[in-house]
Amino acid sequence: MSDFIEVIEKYISQVKGVEHHRYTSWENCYEAFGGEQDVDLALHLGFYLASWGMYRGSGGLLQKSHKIHDGAVELIKGAIPSLRCSPDSEIDEGAIEKIIQLKERLEKHYKGFKFVRLDKNGKKSEPVINPTETLMSKIMLGSLGCVPAFDRYFIAGMKVNGLENRRFNEKGLQELFGFLASDQCELQKARIIIKDKSDTYYSDMKILDMYFWQKGFEKEIKGNGAK
């Protein structure tokens, strides 16, 4: 983790000074799930997912209203006592079983919805929503902060750092918790830096999400020959 602070500062520099940056959609969603006000959490979750790239044209979520998330919100609410991260309650490796259980329940929820798809010849099909690891992890990151988002850049960042298990499963989570435990001092330094720019609590896994995402992003930029 010798470059941990440097990488976190690069990520934060993209947000500082940019009003309403899309990265802060996570903050808005996370705060909504931690608040006591009567708000439409499905609407908050849906907008955050859209802002974070989960409403692309090929995906089924684009064909649905935000109400598709109502059932997911109820599942998340049931997990808040044990999986919601806060300054007074950070999760550890002992939470992995509950994380996987929630992931499986969320998968089952979204698989219950079909959407209409037309191919290039106008032929209609009705596939079910695909609950990818990216979608499930972004939902749990945005509401609970208990896992990172297993998207393309995050996984690429894990690879750069030599992590072998790059899936949203038990082994992958064990390796991430081990990485966090390897240098708690750097993690606390990052938390201080983040606090200077945000009133929102950034969980351990959210900070890790920022770190590996930035590493993966930089790797791809270099691979494309950008200067």
Secondary structure, DSSP 8 states (H G I E B T S, - for coil): -TTHHHHHHHHHHTTTT-TT-GGGHHHHHHHHHH--S---HHHHHHHHHHHTT---TTSGGGGS-GGGGHHHHHHHHHHHHHH--BTTB---GGGHHHHHHHHHHHHHHHHT-B--EE-TT--EE--B----HHHHHHHHHHHT--S----HHHHHHHHHTT-S--SSSHHHHHHHHHHHHT-HHHHHHHHHHHHTT-SS---HHHHHHHHHHHHHHHHHHHHTT--
